[in-house]
């Protein structure tokens, strides 16, 4: 995460209802954060979670065991032939 001394030149403007803003301001106040600090922290956490959820592959135990077993198997001839080709 960026340090407190890092230069912040980029802005993000969002439109909120008065009720939404009041809710966020209250949460920020209760945690001792500024509105900007609270919003940035929570948006970054949500962004990381969404990225992780959409880019990580999760396997149950049986599937993981099958994957690991497949890694220990010798390569099929078709895979060897494919790997020997020059990429285009």
C-alpha positions in Angstrom: 0.0 0.0 0.0 1.2 3.6 -0.6 2.9 5.3 2.2 1.5 8.5 3.8 4.3 10.5 2.2 3.6 9.4 -1.4 2.5 12.0 -3.9 -1.2 11.7 -4.7 -2.0 13.4 -8.0 -5.0 11.3 -9.2 -8.6 12.1 -8.2 -11.7 10.1 -8.3 -15.0 11.9 -8.2 -18.2 10.0 -7.5 -21.8 11.1 -7.1 -23.7 10.2 -4.0 -27.1 10.9 -2.5 -27.0 13.0 0.7 -27.9 9.9 2.7 -25.0 7.9 1.2 -22.5 10.7 1.9 -23.8 11.1 5.5 -23.4 7.3 6.1 -19.8 7.4 4.8 -19.0 10.5 6.7 -20.3 8.9 9.9 -18.2 5.7 9.4 -15.1 7.8 8.7 -15.7 9.9 11.8 -16.3 6.8 14.0 -13.0 5.3 12.9 -11.0 8.6 13.2 -10.4 8.8 9.5 -10.9 11.6 7.1 -13.5 11.1 4.4 -10.8 10.6 1.8 -8.8 8.2 4.0 -11.8 6.0 4.8 -13.1 6.0 1.2 -9.7 5.2 -0.3 -9.0 2.4 2.2 -12.4 0.7 1.6 -12.3 1.1 -2.2 -8.8 -0.4 -2.3 -9.8 -3.3 -0.1 -12.9 -4.0 -2.3 -10.8 -3.7 -5.5 -8.2 -6.2 -4.2 -10.9 -8.6 -3.2 -12.7 -8.4 -6.6 -9.4 -8.8 -8.4 -8.5 -11.8 -6.3 -11.9 -13.4 -6.8 -11.8 -13.0 -10.5 -8.2 -14.0 -11.2 -7.4 -16.7 -8.7 -8.2 -20.3 -9.4 -9.5 -22.2 -6.4 -9.6 -26.0 -6.3 -11.3 -28.3 -3.8 -9.1 -30.9 -2.2 -9.9 -33.7 -4.6 -9.3 -31.5 -7.6 -6.0 -30.2 -6.2 -4.9 -33.8 -5.6 -5.7 -34.7 -9.1 -3.9 -31.6 -10.4 -0.7 -32.5 -8.4 -0.9 -36.1 -9.6 -1.1 -34.9 -13.2 2.0 -32.8 -12.7 3.9 -35.9 -11.7 2.8 -37.8 -14.8 5.1 -37.8 -17.9 4.0 -35.4 -20.7 1.9 -37.0 -23.4 3.5 -37.2 -26.8 1.1 -34.6 -28.2 2.2 -32.1 -25.6 5.8 -32.8 -26.3 5.2 -32.2 -30.0 3.4 -28.9 -29.3 6.2 -27.7 -27.0 8.8 -28.5 -29.7 7.1 -26.2 -32.3 8.3 -22.7 -33.0 5.8 -20.1 -31.8 4.3 -18.0 -34.6 
